[in-house]
Amino acid sequence: MPRLFAIGLLCCTPALAGETSPSADLVDLVHQDCGSCHGLTLKGGLGPDIRPQSLSHYDVETLSTVVLDGIPETAMPPWRPLMSEADAKRVAEYLLQGELK
């Protein structure tokens, strides 16, 4: 797995509070919090491109693990203290599909 896969995916505290739906919260989380390092359009920035076409060689399990545990010795921190395994799986699915199902 490339060391720079998701640098910065976890740089910011997730903004999951408010009166929006869980789906809208997930999209906001990815585009705002992940986008703070990966670019607001997810095309890359400090961290690499995390759009579906760039991640297609990963599976949901691998991406979920990266989200939860980060990547040691990189800027990609773990979200495990802030996110459930189910939410990490939904983030991974969203990153791979580009849409919520």
Secondary structure, DSSP 8 states (H G I E B T S, - for coil): --TTTTTTTTSS-----SSS-HHHHHHHIIIIIIHHHH-TTSS-SSS---SHHHHTTS-HHHHHHHHHH--TTSS----TTTS-HHHHHHHHHHHHHSS--
